[in-house]
Amino acid sequence: MFSGIYFEYPLFGFLLVVFFACEVYCKIKLPSLYFPHAKQFLQQSVSSSKLLLLLKWIGIVMMVLALMSPVKDTPYELEPKHGYELALILDSSQSMEEQGFDETNARLNKFDVVKSIVGDFITQRKNDNIGLVVFGAYSFIASPLTYDENILNKIVLQLQIGMAGNYTALYTSLAQGVNLLKMTESKSKVAILLTDGFSTPQIDKVPLDVALELAKKEGIKVYTIGIGRSGEYNEEVLVQIAKETGGVAFGASSASELKMVYNKIDELEKSEIKNETYTYLNYYYIYPLFIALLSLMLYVFLRNKRGHS
């Protein structure tokens, strides 16, 4: 239990030298360092007690040890993961309010269906490091990369239509997804871009060629998904994005087709992601401090008892 312990503040150990020096050279003044009623300690019956002397020095030594703060480093690491680092880029613009996308429940809008299917996809990808980007008129990182699918699914459930504006900054969202992934060390970086519309030129501040260049520079493979009927989204641009980054472009006109798309993406080849090591500090000062307090309490009790006998 105590192997590998070291002191965080070892210089406090010199206090023991001071106490020992005072014990030898200033015995008359030493008791006043510990208790206000020093004259009572000078009684021959008390000062001659070896037990009291032992308790006193146990208290002193243990208090100094507590001040030195004994600690122990306990290293631990996240279990190795074998998967991708994924950026899920979701369109939350006003057009996602359209209903009828799900054949089994026509009252659900597109965004409700997308959140449900994306949630299932996240649950299946237990070994992936996944982040979330949401976009409309602007884009933002709703969740940084995380292995915790439970937290990520909770964030997905809280997403709302229009929370990033009502228009479609498609290329800006791709650049935001690149920003999310570019600081990672994995060789397998994938962005899955889902939209149901066209880029809004006056809103989309990042040109398509710039967004593509950023993705290619970081080695990010982009899978694009257009949802809705033919002509409702920019199929040509989505194909271009996927082709230039080494990904695949998909189209889904219904909820069942969208599930099939995510199932296909779920079959991506796995690759190892470097695990991270952390160090946890265990502090043990409480043990010598407890012994010091106990020793000094016994010291006071026995001193008073003998002093009044």
Backbone hydrogen bonds, N-H to C=O, Kabsch-Sander energy under -0.5 kcal/mol:
donor,donor_aa,acceptor,acceptor_aa,energy
5,I,2,F,-1.2
6,Y,71,V,-2.8
8,E,68,M,-0.6
8,E,69,S,-2.5
9,Y,68,M,-2.7
12,F,9,Y,-1.4
13,G,10,P,-2.2
14,F,11,L,-1.7
15,L,12,F,-1.8
16,L,13,G,-1.4
17,V,13,G,-0.5
18,V,14,F,-1.5
19,F,15,L,-2.3
20,F,16,L,-2.6
21,A,17,V,-2.3
22,C,18,V,-2.2
23,E,19,F,-2.0
24,V,20,F,-1.4
25,Y,21,A,-3.0
26,C,22,C,-2.0
30,L,26,C,-1.6
32,S,29,K,-0.7
33,L,30,L,-1.8
34,Y,31,P,-1.7
35,F,31,P,-2.1
38,A,36,P,-1.6
40,Q,37,H,-0.8
41,F,38,A,-1.4
42,L,39,K,-1.2
43,Q,40,Q,-0.8
46,V,43,Q,-0.9
47,S,43,Q,-2.5
48,S,44,Q,-1.5
49,S,46,V,-1.6
50,K,48,S,-0.5
53,L,49,S,-1.9
54,L,50,K,-2.4
55,L,51,L,-2.6
56,K,52,L,-2.5
57,W,53,L,-2.1
58,I,54,L,-2.3
59,G,55,L,-2.2
60,I,56,K,-2.2
61,V,57,W,-2.7
62,M,58,I,-2.5
63,M,59,G,-2.0
64,V,60,I,-2.2
65,L,61,V,-2.4
66,A,62,M,-2.1
67,L,63,M,-2.0
68,M,64,V,-1.7
69,S,66,A,-1.1
71,V,6,Y,-3.4
72,K,282,N,-1.7
73,D,4,G,-0.5
74,T,280,Y,-2.8
76,Y,278,Y,-2.8
78,L,276,E,-2.2
81,K,273,I,-0.9
83,G,271,S,-1.4
85,E,188,S,-2.2
86,L,84,Y,-0.7
86,L,129,N,-2.1
87,A,190,V,-2.3
88,L,86,L,-0.6
88,L,131,G,-2.6
89,I,87,A,-0.7
89,I,192,I,-2.8
90,L,88,L,-0.6
90,L,133,V,-2.9
91,D,194,L,-0.8
92,S,90,L,-0.5
92,S,135,F,-3.2
94,Q,166,N,-1.0
96,M,93,S,-2.0
97,E,94,Q,-1.9
98,E,95,S,-1.3
100,G,106,A,-1.1
100,G,108,L,-1.0
101,F,108,L,-0.6
103,E,101,F,-0.6
105,N,102,D,-0.5
108,L,105,N,-1.5
110,K,98,E,-1.8
111,F,96,M,-1.8
113,V,109,N,-1.8
114,V,110,K,-2.8
115,K,111,F,-2.6
116,S,112,D,-1.9
117,I,113,V,-2.4
118,V,114,V,-3.0
119,G,115,K,-2.1
120,D,116,S,-1.8
121,F,117,I,-2.2
122,I,118,V,-2.6
123,T,119,G,-2.0
124,Q,120,D,-1.7
125,R,121,F,-1.5
126,K,124,Q,-1.4
128,D,125,R,-1.4
129,N,84,Y,-2.3
130,I,128,D,-0.8
130,I,146,T,-2.4
131,G,86,L,-2.8
132,L,143,S,-2.5
133,V,88,L,-3.1
134,V,140,F,-2.4
135,F,90,L,-2.3
136,G,138,Y,-2.4
137,A,164,A,-1.2
138,Y,164,A,-1.8
140,F,134,V,-2.3
142,A,132,L,-1.7
142,A,140,F,-0.8
143,S,132,L,-1.7
146,T,130,I,-1.7
149,E,147,Y,-1.2
152,L,148,D,-1.9
153,N,149,E,-2.4
154,K,150,N,-1.8
155,I,151,I,-1.9
156,V,152,L,-2.3
157,L,153,N,-2.2
158,Q,154,K,-1.0
158,Q,155,I,-0.6
159,L,155,I,-0.5
159,L,156,V,-1.3
162,G,92,S,-3.5
163,M,160,Q,-1.6
164,A,165,G,-0.5
165,G,162,G,-1.8
169,A,136,G,-3.6
169,A,167,Y,-0.5
170,L,168,T,-1.3
173,S,169,A,-1.9
174,L,170,L,-1.4
175,A,171,Y,-2.0
176,Q,172,T,-2.1
177,G,173,S,-2.1
178,V,174,L,-1.9
179,N,175,A,-2.1
180,L,176,Q,-1.7
181,L,177,G,-1.3
182,K,178,V,-2.0
184,T,181,L,-1.6
189,K,187,K,-0.7
189,K,219,G,-0.5
190,V,85,E,-2.4
190,V,188,S,-0.5
191,A,221,K,-2.6
192,I,87,A,-2.7
193,L,191,A,-0.6
193,L,223,Y,-2.6
194,L,89,I,-2.8
194,L,192,I,-0.6
195,T,225,I,-2.3
200,T,168,T,-2.9
203,I,200,T,-1.6
204,D,200,T,-3.1
205,K,203,I,-0.9
211,A,207,P,-2.2
212,L,208,L,-2.6
213,E,209,D,-2.1
214,L,210,V,-2.2
215,A,211,A,-2.1
216,K,212,L,-2.5
217,K,213,E,-2.3
218,E,214,L,-1.7
219,G,216,K,-0.9
220,I,215,A,-2.7
221,K,189,K,-2.5
221,K,219,G,-0.6
222,V,220,I,-0.5
223,Y,191,A,-3.1
223,Y,221,K,-0.6
224,T,222,V,-0.5
224,T,248,V,-1.3
225,I,193,L,-3.0
226,G,250,F,-2.3
227,I,195,T,-2.2
227,I,225,I,-0.5
228,G,252,A,-2.5
232,E,229,R,-2.2
234,N,197,G,-1.5
235,E,233,Y,-1.7
238,L,234,N,-2.0
239,V,235,E,-2.3
240,Q,236,E,-2.0
241,I,237,V,-2.7
242,A,238,L,-2.2
243,K,239,V,-2.8
244,E,240,Q,-2.5
245,T,241,I,-1.1
246,G,242,A,-0.7
246,G,243,K,-0.7
247,G,242,A,-2.7
250,F,224,T,-2.9
252,A,226,G,-2.6
255,A,101,F,-1.8
258,L,254,S,-2.0
259,K,255,A,-2.2
260,M,256,S,-1.7
261,V,257,E,-1.9
262,Y,258,L,-2.2
263,N,259,K,-2.1
264,K,260,M,-1.9
265,I,261,V,-2.2
266,D,262,Y,-1.8
267,E,264,K,-1.2
268,L,265,I,-1.6
273,I,81,K,-2.6
278,Y,76,Y,-3.7
280,Y,74,T,-2.3
282,N,72,K,-2.6
282,N,280,Y,-0.5
283,Y,281,L,-0.6
284,Y,70,P,-3.1
287,Y,284,Y,-1.3
289,L,285,Y,-2.0
290,F,286,I,-2.1
291,I,287,Y,-2.2
292,A,288,P,-2.5
293,L,289,L,-2.4
294,L,290,F,-2.4
295,S,291,I,-2.6
296,L,292,A,-2.5
297,M,293,L,-2.1
298,L,294,L,-2.2
299,Y,295,S,-2.3
300,V,296,L,-2.5
301,F,297,M,-2.3
302,L,298,L,-2.8
303,R,299,Y,-2.4
304,N,300,V,-2.4
305,K,301,F,-2.2
306,R,302,L,-2.5
307,G,303,R,-2.4
308,H,304,N,-1.4
309,S,306,R,-0.7
